[in-house]
Amino acid sequence: MQAIARVCVYCGSNPGNSPAYCRAAEEVGALLASREIGIVYGGGRLGLMGALADSALAHGGKVIGVIPRFLKEVEVQHPSLSELHVVETMHERKATMASLSDAFIALPGGIGTLEETFEVWTWTQLGSQGKPVGLLDVDGFYGPLITFLDHLVTEGFLRATHRSILQIAHEPIKLLDLLSDWKPVLDTKWMTDRDT
């Protein structure tokens, strides 16, 4: 695993119903800034996205936003980022964010956060990238999802080796350490094993 210079953070453009979610976003922003790790994110200034960016910038961090032109007003682009990439499509947004990043963290969020996280996890599973992916399980937010993912393993739809790609922690510093220590596991047997 190469050193992590930039982390892509997926999170909600809403703050959610618990103050713990914004606190966690702020803690992640401050932690990454303190370790001189840049942040790549969706470029918005609202919700957890804004809390993350504001905290990182306040602590001297570098924050790169990537936002599609048609969402600049909906997500309300952040005015003070280190860099802002305006792209044309969601596909271009996700590809740009991934190419700029060495690892991925999902904070609480909605279906967009889940979709982005599952996509990069799938890319790592398929071997098209060797980058770690993690969930920050703030106050049990991802508990039901984690249970379901383990159910997929039990039911034979997800290999345990592929399940283990997704790193999970309750504290930002622990998750960052897990991502930094992560090493890809090559498991290609599933490509020829039609029973799984």
N, C-alpha and C positions, 0 to 999 in steps of 0.2 A: 504494500500500500504506500503510495506516494504521500508526501506531506499534504495536509489540507490547507490550501491557500484561500479558497472561497467555498462557502456553503450556500446552497440554494435552500431557502426556507419557504415552504408552502404554508399558508395560514389564511384565516377568514378575513374578508373585508368588512365583516361585522365584529363587534366586540364579544358577542355571546352573552349569556345571562349571568355568568359568574365573574366577579372581579379577578379571580385567580387566573383567568385566561390572559387578560391584558398584563397582569404581573409577570406571567411566564414569558410572554413575548418580549417584555422589557428586559427580563433577566437574560434571555437568549441574546438579545441585541447587545447588551453590556458585556456579556461573557465573550462573545465573538470579537467584539472590539478590543477587549482587554488582551486577547491572544493574537491580535493583529490578523484576524481571519476576516476576509471580506464577506459581505452578504450579497446574494443575488435573490431578488424576490420580484413580486408582480408589479411594483411601481406605484401602488396606491398609498394614500395618506389616511384612510379611514380604517376603523376596526383594529384587528390585531396587526394587519399590515402596517398601519401607521404607527402603532405602539412599538413594533419591532424596529422600524426605520428610525424613528425619533430617538429611541434609546441608544441605538448603535451610533448615530451621528453625534449625540450629546456626549458620548464617551470616546469620540475621536475616531470612530470606525469608518470604513469605506462601504458604501451601500450603492449597489447597482440595481436599478429598476428596469424591468422589461414589460412594456404594456402595448397592447394592440391599439391602433388609432381609434377604432370604434368604441373602446372602453375608457378612453382618457377622461371623458366626462362622467360616465357611470361610476367608475371606481375612484374618480377624482385623483389625478396623478399628484404625487408628492412633489412639492416645489423646490426641495433643497437637497436632492440626491447627489452623490458623487458623480454618477453617470445615469443617463436615462436613454434606453433604446426604445424607440417607437417602431413597432413592426405592424404588418398588415393583417396577420391572421393569428388565431390561437395556436395553430400548429407551429408557426414560426416562433411564437412566443415561447412555447415549451422547448423547442429545439434549441433556441438561443440560451435560455436559462440553463439547460442541461450542459451545453457546450462550455459555458462560462464557469461551471461548478465542478468541485472535486467530491462533493458529498451532498446528501439531501436530508433535510429534517422537516417533518410535518408537525406543526402545532395544531391545536383545535381549529376546525374549519368545516365547511360544508362539502357539497358534492364536488366542487371544483378542486378543493384541497385533496379529497380522496382520489379523484380521477388522476390528478398529476402524480400523486404518490404511487399509486398502483402502476402507472405507466412506467416510471423510472425503475420501480422494483422489477417489473416484467423485463425491461431491457437488461438489467443485471442478471436475472434468471436465465435469459436466453444467451448471455455472453456477449451481447453487443456493446456493453460497457462494463467496467470493473469498478464501479463506484458504490460506496455504502449508502444505505437508506435507513432512516430511523424515525420512529414515532416518539414524540414527547407526550407521555400519558399524564396530562395535567388533571389532578383530582379524579382519576378514573375515567376521564372523557372517552378514551379509546378502549375501555374494558370490554364492552359488548363486541366490538370489532375483533379484538384479540381472541376472545372466546370463539367467535365464528371462524377465524383463520385456523385455530387449532382444530375446529370441527372439520374443516376442509382436509386437513391432514388425516384425521381419523377416518373420513369417508373415502380417502384415496384420490382426491382431486388436487392435492398439493403435496409434493414431496417434503419430507422433514428438512432436507438440505436446502430446499428453496424457501421454506418457511424461516429458516435460520438466517437468511439474508437480511430480513427486516429486524433491525435492532430496536429495542424498546427500553425506555427508562422513564422514571418519574421526575428526575432532576436533570436540568440542562447540562451541568458539568459531567455527570455520569454518562449521559447520552453522547456528548462530544468525545469523551474518552473511548467509548465503545466504537464510535465511527473511526476514530484515529487508529485504533488497534485492529480493526476489521481486515480480514484477508479473504479474497474471493475463493470460493470452493467450486471447482469445475465438476459439474455433474451432468454428463451428456447422455447417460443411460436412458433417460426419459425420451430421448429423440427416437430410439429404436424400440422402446418398450411400449407396445400398444395396449397393454393391460392396465396402464396407469393413467 
